[in-house]
Amino acid sequence: MNQSSLSYFILLGFSDLSFQLRLAIFLILSVFYLVTLLGNILIIILITIDPHLHTPMYFFLRNLSFLEMCYTSVSIPRLLADLVREDRSISFPCCAVQLYFFIFLGTTECFLFAVMAYDRYTAIANPLRYTVVINRTRCLQLATGSWVGGIFLALGQAILISNLPYCKSHIINHFFCDVPPLVKLACGDKYLAEIEISLYSTVVVMVPFLLVLLSYVCILAAILKIDSSQGRRKAFSTCASHLTSVSLFYVPGICVYVVPKSKYSLDNDRLLALFYAVIIPMLNPLIYSLRNKEVKGALRNRMNRKLCSQR
Ligand SMILES: *[C@@H]1O[C@H](CO)[C@@H](O)[C@H](O)[C@H]1NC(C)=O
């Protein structure tokens, strides 16, 4: 960031609200944050220790849980602190690092959802070849590809945005250093940068999203062909929960990063951002894993064994 003009930003966050209201938000978000961490840690532990869950789908789910924990930790601890203190300044380097991690983890999540849809598609449309197509190596390649892709693509974006000239104002009308508020703040000629940034969001958000939709259309077609109604229901319920969580993630993402900027105000962004930074990472473990029969079974097994061994 242009050190010569400004050396820090101020995150306005929710400073327009009264202290009581901010305190209430602080308490609610703290609980949400704890639930997110505990829920995701529980899933990671369960999937790691239970041999029944050593399948590609749960490998990706464990990876997603890990990703969600990192993702919410990029913005929420900082927001929690800002809600109850007066000094809301953030130095340029911190802001750039936060921006980088947010883009990196968001990009990886977009990719990981596409990978998971591909996994479900193969399992349902091509059950006989599933174990050959999605083998151990392929799993690792797909997951690693998502992470490495996120790491490097985000680096370019974060460098581009942090090198924009910031001279007018250092007040960010948001609760963390996100792409739209920073670009809005930049002064001077940012036309090319804006085009590049919207191109990036469109490709990174829309391409995986369309791939996900495409796989679910194919999955639906394949499910309708299943003869047994029980098999149909099982396949459908797994995919319905995936599809719910995927839509919850992509739809706000599309609103904030893909839809042209004049169509909405940054005020709505703040609420949407709260939604995808806090609510989604909290709901995902519930939607994906904990309402899943196999995971519930694994959890019950563990608890029974624990109770028995205590006797
Ligand atoms: C997620 O996948 C990456 C890349 O394969 C791997 O390095 C990491 O350990 C995985 N994390 C979990 C919690 O499974």
The ligand as an ORCA input file, in Angstrom:
! r2SCAN-3c Opt
* xyz 0 1
  C      -6.626    -30.427      3.303
  O      -5.965    -30.683      2.092
  C      -4.620    -30.229      2.011
  C      -4.102    -30.489      0.623
  O      -4.226    -31.834      0.257
  C      -3.784    -30.897      3.092
  O      -2.471    -30.405      3.061
  C      -4.423    -30.630      4.451
  O      -3.725    -31.318      5.454
  C      -5.873    -31.063      4.467
  N      -6.456    -30.697      5.765
  C      -7.279    -31.501      6.459
  C      -7.695    -31.021      7.805
  O      -7.698    -32.539      6.019
*
